[in-house]
Amino acid sequence: MKGKEFKSYLANLITIAIADGNISKKEEAAIERAYKEINAKKTDLEEAKRIAERGDYQVTPVGRYSERIRSLEDMVFIALADSGFADSEKNVILSFARAVGVKQEQINTILSEAIARFRTYNATILCPSA
């Protein structure tokens, strides 16, 4: 991914986080982790926040297919961060999944893997010495 793609990728995640009306501390932490995992710059994250918080941003598939799937996985992970899916988050995620061409069976797999990933992530936060 390149600069503009990083910004769109991160704006997608932030859009999920704000879809239910606010960004929780856990969502913020999950977004921070995602931006580091994709090797984006702090300035990319800050610009993505500005883009998403304008209110007119629509989630946008970016990059190769594998990056689009990763984006979907991260979007699900962000939605799980504050204890489940709000309908507004679910609608945006499903719309994105359709735009990427993901079928329901794949969505189910992504969801179950994101739940497992979140449990591991949450356990690491609660017990960092483990």
C-alpha positions, 0 to 999 in steps of 0.5 A: 500500500501507498500513502493514500491507500494507508489513509483510506484503509485507516479511514475505513477502520475509523468509520467503523469505530464511529458508526455507533456514535463514539470511539471507545478506548478499546477501539482506539487501541485496536486502531493504533495496533492496526496502523502499526501492523500495516506500517502506516505513518502517524500522519496517515492515521491523523489524516484518516481521522480527519477524513472519517470524522467529516461524516461524508466518508464511505468505506472504500476497498483499497489495495490488492484483494488480500489487503481488502480482506485484511481491511475487512478483518480489521473492520470486524476486529474494531467492531468487536473491540467495544463488546459487539456489533452495533447495527450501524457497524454491521451494515457498513461491514456487510456493505464493504464485504459485498463491494469486495466480493466476499460471500456469507461463508467467508464472512462467517470465517472472518468473524470467527477468526476475528473473535479468536484474534480479539480474545487473544488480544484482549487477554494480552492487554489484561495479562501482559506478562503472559 
